Amino acid sequence: TSGVRSCMETNVYFEDIHTQIISELEKAEKDITIAVAWFTDEEIFRTLCQRARTGISVKLLITDDRINRKNSRIVHQQLVDVGGEFFWDRKEKSNISMHYLVYFVYLVKGILLH
């Protein structure tokens, strides 16, 4: 090992995940970075927009596919309009679904849910 100590706490949730995610998002004090394959939850999206409005740095990266574009009622531009950042992963053979399926990183408090 390199001798570097990490202050990141790892928590794994098997029940009531939706509530846990929103709770952690509401605790963020500085940054929220999310990279997932599919993001269609309107309540979590509203929470991200609310956090961006308060000055929290919010970044969201999702796969550019039919599920996110056609089956979701989320208007991703709303996040940008309130100060957040939004990115489509447009690589033809993206590995985002393998690497970030349910992978949320909250940099402020070093909380990692997966």
Buried (B, 14 or more C-beta within 10 A) or exposed (E): EEEEEEEEEEEEEEEEEEEBBBEBBEEBEEBBBBBBBBBBBEEBBEBBBBBBEEEBBBBBBBBBBEEBEEEBEBEBEBBBEBBBEBEBBEEEEBEBEEEBEEBBBBBBBEBBBE
